[in-house]
Amino acid sequence: MRAKLAHRAAVSDPALETLMLALDGGDFPRGEGLFLGARPHPALDGWKGLSGWQPLKPLADSWEKAGHSGSAEPPGGRWPLVLFLPGKARDEILHGFALARDRLADGGVLLVSMANDEGAARFEKELAAATGGVTSIQKHKCRAFHVRNDGVWDEARFEEWRQLGGFHPVPDTNHVTQAGVFSHGRVDAGSALLARHLPRGLSGKIADLGAGWGFLSAELLSTSPGISRIDLYEADARALECARLNLASHSGCEIGFHWHDVTTGIGNGYDGVIMNPPFHRGSGTDLELGRDFLRAGAAALRRGGRMFLVANRQLAYESCLGELRMAWRKLAEDATYKVIAATAP
Ligand SMILES: C[S@@+](CC[C@H](N)C(=O)[O-])C[C@H]1O[C@@H](n2cnc3c(N)ncnc32)[C@H](O)[C@@H]1O
């Protein structure tokens, strides 16, 4: 029974399961290894030499809970085996190939797994063109492909991909973002609408939940000099790195940067909470994630504290605000988004 349950849990993450299948079926080095985009799996239990990089806090927590060592930054060094579960954005994936290449020892093996509907065939072709050919398996609507570093890869192409990483300016702003983070290279339209409707002159202690690269916090700080402290809570370590740079010029108040899973709750005593809550977990829509953000925000407010949020119009957050006994009203809406203000009881 236990084995059956473990199996069912594993196929809920088909790219990971396909990676494990390829790993099990191939002749791969099993000493030291690096897992980029690390996620735990029973087949990896007890593999002491395996280090992981996982920038998303909830996944990083589950990786460490499974007994592995990990970091929020890709570690240096070179490994005989690099496993890679990429994110979803093109630049993030190609930059990930360069990241993996730079951590591969001579003669080492890179093994990648991706879902078909996230472009597995296309990215497999890209890697094959850069390395001279890959070996591939298909299962669970995913492809796992691997290649050995024989020292004659197309380095010009890897250099191109390397350049996709690092900080890139957001046009028409003073901000930077990096590949893979929410709203890379642009301001999110929903967040822009919220920023236009945030009250001028908010004061005291503020929390920004799911702060991303810091757009909302930066906007708020530029119009509300009475803010004494703002705490940015964000799950993606790469986004938080951008936020540190984007808020560096705001020296008038204390700023806290927290690599944190908001669904586990945050500090309390806040005068105000702002958010553009996420509603995707993995590849699917998950309204409950957004509701968890509302709950965490409500619990963090002092009595009478105010919450400002933006959401897609079709997302039914109002009932959740009602359950939290918050008085709410709609401040604005356009064809896609609504902005809501709610007050803690
Ligand atoms: C819709 S985006 C808004 C980002 C940013 N506030 C903006 O306006 O550009 C939601 C953000 O929540 C973050 N996020 C998702 N799940 C999270 C969690 N469990 N804890 C903290 N942040 C999370 C995402 O990484 C993303 O940056």
The ligand as a MOL file (V3000), in Angstrom:
LIG
                    3D

  0  0  0     0  0            999 V3000
M  V30 BEGIN CTAB
M  V30 COUNTS 27 29 0 0 0
M  V30 BEGIN ATOM
M  V30 1 C 1.5450 37.4910 -9.4380 0
M  V30 2 S 3.2100 37.5050 -8.9200 0 CHG=1
M  V30 3 C 3.3890 39.1590 -8.2900 0
M  V30 4 C 4.8210 39.6160 -8.1780 0
M  V30 5 C 5.0550 41.0680 -7.7950 0
M  V30 6 N 4.3320 41.4250 -6.6030 0
M  V30 7 C 4.6780 42.0100 -8.9160 0
M  V30 8 O 3.7500 42.7600 -8.7140 0
M  V30 9 O 5.3300 41.9880 -9.9600 0 CHG=-1
M  V30 10 C 3.1730 36.4850 -7.4900 0
M  V30 11 C 4.5160 36.2920 -6.8250 0
M  V30 12 O 4.3300 35.3760 -5.7380 0
M  V30 13 C 5.4610 34.5290 -5.6500 0
M  V30 14 N 5.0520 33.2890 -4.9410 0
M  V30 15 C 4.4350 32.1980 -5.4290 0
M  V30 16 N 4.2010 31.2980 -4.4450 0
M  V30 17 C 4.6970 31.8470 -3.3140 0
M  V30 18 C 4.7580 31.4180 -1.9580 0
M  V30 19 N 4.2590 30.2390 -1.5790 0
M  V30 20 N 5.3400 32.2410 -1.0540 0
M  V30 21 C 5.8480 33.4390 -1.4270 0
M  V30 22 N 5.8160 33.9030 -2.6840 0
M  V30 23 C 5.2470 33.1240 -3.6240 0
M  V30 24 C 5.8720 34.3090 -7.0890 0
M  V30 25 O 7.2310 33.9040 -7.1820 0
M  V30 26 C 5.6110 35.6930 -7.7040 0
M  V30 27 O 6.7510 36.4860 -7.6500 0
M  V30 END ATOM
M  V30 BEGIN BOND
M  V30 1 1 1 2
M  V30 2 1 2 3
M  V30 3 1 2 10
M  V30 4 1 3 4
M  V30 5 1 4 5
M  V30 6 1 5 6
M  V30 7 1 5 7
M  V30 8 2 7 8
M  V30 9 1 7 9
M  V30 10 1 10 11
M  V30 11 1 11 12
M  V30 12 1 11 26
M  V30 13 1 12 13
M  V30 14 1 13 14
M  V30 15 1 13 24
M  V30 16 1 14 15
M  V30 17 1 14 23
M  V30 18 2 15 16
M  V30 19 1 16 17
M  V30 20 1 17 18
M  V30 21 2 17 23
M  V30 22 1 18 19
M  V30 23 2 18 20
M  V30 24 1 20 21
M  V30 25 2 21 22
M  V30 26 1 22 23
M  V30 27 1 24 25
M  V30 28 1 24 26
M  V30 29 1 26 27
M  V30 END BOND
M  V30 END CTAB
M  END
